[in-house]
Amino acid sequence: MRRDAAAFVGRGVVLDAGAGSGDLAAACAGAGASRVVCLDRSPEMFRVARAKLASYERAGRVRFVLGDVARMPFRDGAFDNVGSAFLFRNIPAMDAALGEVRRVLKAGGRVAAADVFAPPKGLTGAVYRIYLNVMVPFWGRLIARAGPPYRYLSASIQNCFSAEEFAGRLAAAGFADIRAEPKFFGIAYVVKGRSP
Ligand SMILES: C[S@@+](CC[C@H](N)C(=O)[O-])C[C@H]1O[C@@H](n2cnc3c(N)ncnc32)[C@H](O)[C@@H]1O
């Protein structure tokens, strides 16, 4: 999924919004981005990312910026493309963050968001719900010896908005050419769009 998103946005100067431990940034740098700016509010995540991306940082191709995606410390049109992975589902100020993505993106720039959304309708969704409600808490108890956090994870995925709803929020934020591409039978999506 991150590789797919990176293949779409990994050109020119790229923002990895909610970069965390830097996997999408690494994929974008590997895909040919001239520079990747990692934005995250967590210094702890950056400690992991810095170790992973040390050679790119030494070469001046990766930079780390602490900040909030809903109030980005960048000028208008600062980025050729913007990517994110597993960010928007957990952001209460999602519309503000999408507005900021649009602001810092050049005209014609691409956006890609890889994430897990609410289970799809139909048989795949029914099987996925059983997996979330039964197997995820079971594995959580067995392997991590912690059932409640895994039950919370399952509930948060099921209570989340769908990929189509997220695509609608992107449209409302002013993006064009939006498409939600399903991965793993619709359990996850890479949602792509363009700044008009
Ligand atoms: C689930 S992690 C995903 C990290 C990474 N993108 C990946 O693919 O592994 C979500 C990340 O978003 C960051 N984050 C959440 N809300 C944020 C916000 N409002 N501003 C900046 N970063 C945020 C968290 O600190 C965390 O590193």
The ligand as a Tripos MOL2 file, in Angstrom:
@<TRIPOS>MOLECULE
LIG
   27    29     1     0     0
SMALL
NO_CHARGES

@<TRIPOS>ATOM
      1 C1         -0.6110    5.0890   12.7130 C.3       1 LIG1
      2 S1          0.7600    6.1650   12.6210 S.3       1 LIG1
      3 C2          1.2490    5.9730   10.9270 C.3       1 LIG1
      4 C3          2.6620    6.4090   10.7010 C.3       1 LIG1
      5 C4          3.2020    6.2420    9.2910 C.3       1 LIG1
      6 N1          2.5420    7.1410    8.3670 N.3       1 LIG1
      7 C5          3.1610    4.8180    8.8060 C.2       1 LIG1
      8 O1          2.7430    4.5790    7.6840 O.co2     1 LIG1
      9 O2          3.5690    3.9240    9.5550 O.co2     1 LIG1
     10 C6          0.0000    7.7630   12.6520 C.3       1 LIG1
     11 C7          1.0100    8.8840   12.8180 C.3       1 LIG1
     12 O3          0.3260   10.1250   12.6760 O.3       1 LIG1
     13 C8          0.8130   11.0220   13.6560 C.3       1 LIG1
     14 N2         -0.2340   12.0190   13.8990 N.ar      1 LIG1
     15 C9         -1.4920   11.7910   14.3760 C.ar      1 LIG1
     16 N3         -2.1650   12.9570   14.4440 N.ar      1 LIG1
     17 C10        -1.3250   13.9250   14.0020 C.ar      1 LIG1
     18 C11        -1.4550   15.3300   13.8470 C.ar      1 LIG1
     19 N4         -2.5930   15.9730   14.1450 N.pl3     1 LIG1
     20 N5         -0.3880   16.0110   13.3690 N.ar      1 LIG1
     21 C12         0.7660   15.3710   13.0640 C.ar      1 LIG1
     22 N6          0.9480   14.0440   13.1950 N.ar      1 LIG1
     23 C13        -0.0990   13.3270   13.6530 C.ar      1 LIG1
     24 C14         1.1420   10.1570   14.8510 C.3       1 LIG1
     25 O4          2.0800   10.7850   15.7020 O.3       1 LIG1
     26 C15         1.7010    8.9080   14.1680 C.3       1 LIG1
     27 O5          3.0910    8.9920   13.9920 O.3       1 LIG1
@<TRIPOS>BOND
     1     1     2 1
     2     2     3 1
     3     2    10 1
     4     3     4 1
     5     4     5 1
     6     5     6 1
     7     5     7 1
     8     7     8 2
     9     7     9 1
    10    10    11 1
    11    11    12 1
    12    11    26 1
    13    12    13 1
    14    13    14 1
    15    13    24 1
    16    14    15 ar
    17    14    23 ar
    18    15    16 ar
    19    16    17 ar
    20    17    18 ar
    21    17    23 ar
    22    18    19 1
    23    18    20 ar
    24    20    21 ar
    25    21    22 ar
    26    22    23 ar
    27    24    25 1
    28    24    26 1
    29    26    27 1
@<TRIPOS>SUBSTRUCTURE
     1 LIG1         1 GROUP 0 **** ****
